[in-house]
Amino acid sequence: MPTSDPPIITTGRYRHFKGREYTVLGIARHSETLDPHVLYRQEYGDHSLWIRPLEMFMEQVEVDGQIQPRFELIQPQEFDGLVSK
């Protein structure tokens, strides 16, 4: 099990490769494995909270033969806990 400090991710607004926007709130650890997950909120509909494994969040995807990030940072924003500064 990992025991190191959680990885750092830039908080703020990201665009998913399919076009929707999400706000990354920070990193959470899985309670059993301690694997890092990204905690983020969708910026449409009911503004649900989601988690995704950090590795998957940061990976590259192929779209129409082009490699691009799954999520692209479009507006950094700092948070104090889950409240915007």
Secondary structure, 3 states (H helix, E strand, C coil): CCCCCCCCCCCEEEEECCCCEEEEEEEEECCCCCCEEEEEEECCCCCCEEEEEHHHHHCEEEECCEEEECEEEEEECCEECCEEC
